[in-house]
């Protein structure tokens, strides 16, 4: 299943939650998450249960880079897309797209069935943000990991400019822009409102318990 474009609901900030096990998945779903991201292979019965409970749920597998050796194991879970962390240029997206094409062929899936969300968390990615436009038709979202970027920069003054560049790059690529909220960061309704006001369509959070609870409206 190809994930629907996050831009299909321009007035709603959509939220993906990083999970590690059944407990965190339950917490995320109870909080009304629109998508789940898993960082390691999950039990096949858990994936099947999630699909059965929420047929509209989008599942992403997280990768550390285009050459991540865990890709084959994660693809066996049948994710709708992959979250590429620390993407430093459009070349990383293109390289990952090539690997996904091989995995899809081996699994008998249509070419292009697996989408890509790319996260920028290094100055190189910010400086080369324009390269993500046209990098791959699989790319449906471009995001910023401000926490990771701040560690490299050792200051926060350039983060506002980085956010603007990522939004511009996402617009140029015709994809959604999303923000990362790491564990321990404020994930209050006010913070999420600020994320949307800053021009982001999605937010990816690491701690399910910190996701503000909201009623399900049928969106997936």
C-alpha positions as CSV (number, residue, x, y, z in Angstrom):
1,X,0.0,0.0,0.0
2,X,1.4,3.3,-1.0
3,X,1.1,5.9,1.8
4,X,-1.3,8.7,1.1
5,X,0.4,12.1,0.7
6,X,0.4,14.0,4.0
7,X,-0.8,17.0,2.0
8,X,-4.2,15.4,1.6
9,X,-5.2,17.0,5.0
10,X,-3.6,20.5,4.8
11,X,-5.4,21.7,7.9
12,X,-4.4,18.8,10.3
13,X,-1.0,18.2,11.7
14,X,-0.4,14.5,11.1
15,X,1.7,12.6,13.6
16,X,4.0,9.6,13.3
17,X,5.2,7.9,16.4
18,X,8.4,5.8,16.8
19,X,7.6,2.4,18.5
20,X,9.7,-0.4,19.8
21,X,7.3,-3.1,20.9
22,X,3.6,-3.9,21.4
23,X,3.2,-1.7,24.5
24,X,4.5,1.4,22.7
25,X,2.4,0.6,19.7
26,X,-0.7,0.4,21.8
27,X,0.2,3.7,23.5
28,X,0.7,5.4,20.2
29,X,-2.6,4.1,18.7
30,X,-4.5,5.1,21.9
31,X,-3.1,8.7,21.4
32,X,-4.4,8.8,17.9
33,X,-1.2,8.4,15.9
34,X,-1.6,8.6,12.1
35,X,1.5,6.4,11.4
36,X,4.0,4.3,13.3
37,X,7.7,4.0,12.7
38,X,9.7,1.0,13.9
39,X,13.4,1.0,14.3
40,X,14.0,-2.7,14.5
41,X,12.1,-5.7,13.1
42,X,8.9,-6.4,15.0
43,X,7.3,-9.8,15.6
44,X,5.3,-10.7,12.5
45,X,2.2,-11.3,14.6
46,X,2.4,-7.7,16.0
47,X,2.5,-6.3,12.5
48,X,-0.4,-8.4,11.4
49,X,-2.3,-7.3,14.5
50,X,-1.7,-3.7,13.8
51,X,-2.8,-4.1,10.2
52,X,-6.0,-5.8,11.4
53,X,-6.8,-3.3,14.0
54,X,-6.1,-0.2,11.8
55,X,-6.3,-1.1,8.1
56,X,-5.7,2.6,7.4
57,X,-2.5,2.7,9.5
58,X,0.7,3.6,7.7
59,X,3.9,1.8,8.9
60,X,7.4,3.1,8.3
61,X,10.7,1.4,8.9
62,X,13.6,3.6,10.2
63,X,17.0,3.4,8.6
64,X,20.2,5.1,9.6
65,X,21.5,5.5,6.1
66,X,21.0,4.3,2.5
67,X,23.5,1.4,3.1
68,X,21.9,0.3,6.4
69,X,22.4,-3.5,6.6
70,X,19.0,-3.9,8.4
71,X,17.0,-3.0,5.3
72,X,16.3,-6.6,4.2
73,X,15.0,-7.6,7.7
74,X,12.9,-4.4,7.9
75,X,11.4,-4.8,4.4
76,X,10.3,-8.3,5.4
77,X,7.8,-6.6,7.7
78,X,6.1,-5.1,4.7
79,X,6.3,-1.4,5.6
80,X,4.5,1.2,3.5
81,X,7.6,3.4,3.5
82,X,11.0,4.0,5.1
83,X,12.2,6.9,7.3
84,X,15.8,7.7,6.2
85,X,17.6,9.4,9.1
86,X,20.5,11.7,8.5
87,X,20.0,12.1,4.8
88,X,22.8,14.4,3.6
89,X,21.7,14.9,0.0
90,X,19.3,13.7,-2.6
91,X,21.9,11.2,-3.6
92,X,21.2,9.3,-0.4
93,X,17.5,9.2,-1.3
94,X,18.3,8.0,-4.9
95,X,20.6,5.3,-3.5
96,X,18.0,4.0,-1.1
97,X,15.5,4.0,-3.9
98,X,17.7,1.7,-5.9
99,X,17.9,-0.7,-2.9
100,X,14.2,-0.6,-2.4
101,X,13.6,-1.4,-6.0
102,X,15.6,-4.6,-5.6
103,X,13.7,-5.6,-2.4
104,X,10.4,-4.9,-4.1
105,X,11.4,-7.1,-7.1
106,X,12.4,-9.9,-4.8
107,X,9.1,-9.7,-2.9
108,X,7.0,-9.4,-6.0
109,X,5.9,-5.9,-5.1
110,X,5.3,-3.2,-7.7
111,X,8.2,-0.9,-8.4
112,X,7.9,2.2,-6.3
113,X,5.5,0.7,-3.8
114,X,7.7,1.8,-0.8
115,X,7.8,5.5,-0.1
116,X,10.7,7.5,1.5
117,X,10.6,10.1,4.2
118,X,14.1,11.8,4.4
119,X,15.3,13.5,7.6
120,X,18.0,16.2,7.6
121,X,20.1,16.3,10.8
122,X,23.5,17.4,9.6
123,X,24.7,20.7,8.1
124,X,25.6,18.9,4.8
125,X,22.0,18.0,4.3
126,X,20.9,21.6,5.0
127,X,23.5,23.0,2.6
128,X,22.5,20.5,-0.1
129,X,18.8,20.7,0.5
130,X,18.0,21.6,-3.1
131,X,19.3,18.2,-4.2
132,X,16.3,16.4,-2.8
133,X,14.1,17.9,-5.5
134,X,13.8,15.3,-8.2
135,X,15.9,12.8,-6.3
136,X,13.3,10.0,-6.4
137,X,9.6,9.7,-7.1
138,X,9.5,7.7,-3.9
139,X,10.2,10.8,-1.8
140,X,7.0,12.0,-0.1
141,X,8.4,14.0,2.8
142,X,11.5,15.9,3.9
143,X,12.1,16.6,7.5
144,X,14.4,18.3,10.0
145,X,16.0,16.7,13.1
146,X,16.8,20.0,14.9
147,X,18.1,18.2,18.0
148,X,20.7,16.3,15.9
149,X,21.6,19.4,14.0
150,X,22.1,21.5,17.2
151,X,24.5,18.9,18.5
152,X,26.7,19.3,15.4
153,X,26.4,23.1,15.3
154,X,26.8,23.5,19.1
155,X,24.5,26.4,19.0
156,X,20.9,27.1,18.0
157,X,21.1,30.4,16.2
158,X,21.1,28.7,12.7
159,X,18.2,26.4,13.4
160,X,15.6,28.9,12.3
161,X,17.4,29.3,9.0
162,X,17.7,25.5,8.7
163,X,13.9,25.1,9.2
164,X,13.2,27.6,6.5
165,X,15.6,25.9,4.1
166,X,14.0,22.5,4.8
167,X,10.5,23.9,4.1
168,X,11.7,25.5,0.9
169,X,13.4,22.3,-0.2
170,X,10.2,20.3,0.6
171,X,8.1,22.8,-1.4
172,X,10.6,22.6,-4.3
173,X,10.4,18.8,-4.3
174,X,6.6,18.9,-4.0
175,X,6.5,16.8,-0.8
176,X,5.4,17.3,2.8
177,X,7.6,19.0,5.3
178,X,7.9,17.4,8.8
179,X,9.6,18.1,12.1
180,X,11.2,15.6,14.5
181,X,10.5,15.8,18.2
182,X,12.9,13.6,20.2
183,X,12.3,11.9,23.5
184,X,12.3,14.3,26.4
185,X,11.4,17.3,24.2
186,X,8.2,19.2,24.8
187,X,5.3,17.6,22.9
188,X,2.5,19.6,24.3
189,X,-0.5,20.8,22.2
190,X,1.2,24.2,22.2
191,X,4.4,22.8,20.8
192,X,2.6,20.9,18.1
193,X,0.6,24.0,17.2
194,X,4.0,25.9,16.8
195,X,5.2,23.1,14.6
196,X,2.3,23.6,12.3
197,X,2.6,27.4,12.4
198,X,6.2,27.0,11.3
199,X,4.9,25.4,8.1
200,X,5.3,21.7,8.8
201,X,2.7,19.2,7.7
202,X,3.8,16.3,9.9
203,X,5.6,15.7,13.2
204,X,7.5,12.5,14.1
205,X,7.8,11.9,17.8
206,X,9.7,9.3,19.7
207,X,7.8,8.9,23.0
208,X,4.2,7.7,22.5
209,X,3.2,8.8,26.0
210,X,4.0,12.4,25.1
211,X,1.6,12.5,22.1
212,X,-1.3,14.7,22.9
213,X,-4.4,12.5,22.9
214,X,-7.1,13.4,20.3
215,X,-10.2,11.6,19.0
216,X,-9.8,9.5,15.9
217,X,-11.4,11.0,12.9
218,X,-10.9,8.1,10.5
219,X,-7.8,9.5,8.9
220,X,-4.8,7.2,8.4
